[in-house]
Amino acid sequence: MKYLASRLKSARLMNGLSLQGLSDRIENRITKQALSKYEQGQVIPDSEMIGILAEALKVRTDYFHTDTVIDFGEIEFRRVF
């Protein structure tokens, strides 16, 4: 669960949700305080909650377990004359 805390926060922010907004989206199954503890790495959610969060945030469950780095290589811009 090395990446869970940062990935959860990232997915929440990408969905434009506050902690309360995410809690509301999952029908208040857990509080915003509990979500905050997940994001800070103080508590690790069980597999059922990871599934609920993944569905609510529209990501696959493995999103929380891996550190995916996207390498774009060298980016070139077209010149406008």
Secondary structure, 3 states (H helix, E strand, C coil): CCCHHHHHHHHHHHCCCCHHHHHHHCCCCCCHHHHHHHHCCCCCCCHHHHHHHHHHHCCCHHHHCCCCCCCCCCCCCCCCC
